[in-house]
Amino acid sequence: MKKWVVPENSNKRVQRASRMIGKGTGTPEEIREARDVLSNYRLAQAFPLNAVTVTVHATSARLGDRRRDHGFVLG
């Protein structure tokens, strides 16, 4: 069982899909396919971005606690 979504499309295909959606061009089937491409791209980026965000928040909280212990209070 996969823990995260794997990118299935090239960057070039993602860019083409993005332009198609942005301009509103293409047949309903092409637009549906472009949305699928963009959806896969978004989901594939969500896990790594969330991992970085959680790490930054945890590190920030830990450093904030350490600074308060030494008398340094941040705004």
N, C-alpha and C positions, 0 to 999 in steps of 0.2 A: 504494500500500500504506500502510495506517494504521500509525503508530508507537505509538499509544495508543488506548485504548477511549474512545469518546464516550458521555456519559450519554444514555440513551434514554428516561428516565422523569422525570416531574415529582417534586419533593420530596414532594408530597402522596401520590403513588402509592408512593414509597419508604417513607414513614411508615406507610401502610396495610399494606404488605407486611410491614414490621417487626413491627407489632402482631399480624398474623395468625400469623406464625411464633412470636412470643413467647408468644401465648396458645394456640397449637396448634389453632386453629379453622379451619374450611374443609374443603372436599373435597380429596381427594388431588390433583386437577387444579389447584385454586386454590393449594394449598400449593406445587406444582411451579412455577406461574407466579410466585408470590411469591418463591421462591428465585431464579428467573431475574432478577427485578427487582433483588433485593439483590445478586446476583452482579455484574450490570452496574454497579451503583452502586459496589461495592467496587473493581472493576477500574478504573473511571473515576477514582477517587480515588488509586489506587496510584501512577501516574506523577508527578503533581504533588507528592505527599507525598514520594516518593523523591527528586525533584529538590531539594526544600527540605532534606531530610536530608543529602544529599551536599554541598550548598553549606555548610551549617552545620558539618559535620565538617571540610571543607577549610579553611574560615575559622578554625575553632578550632585546627586543627593549625598553620596558618600563624602565628597570633597566639601560640601556645604556643612555637613556635621563636623568634620575635622576642623574647619575654620572656626566654627562657633566654639568648639572646645578650647581653642587657643586664644579666644578673645577677639577674633576678627569676625565682625558681623557684616554681611553683605546686605546692601540696600534692601 
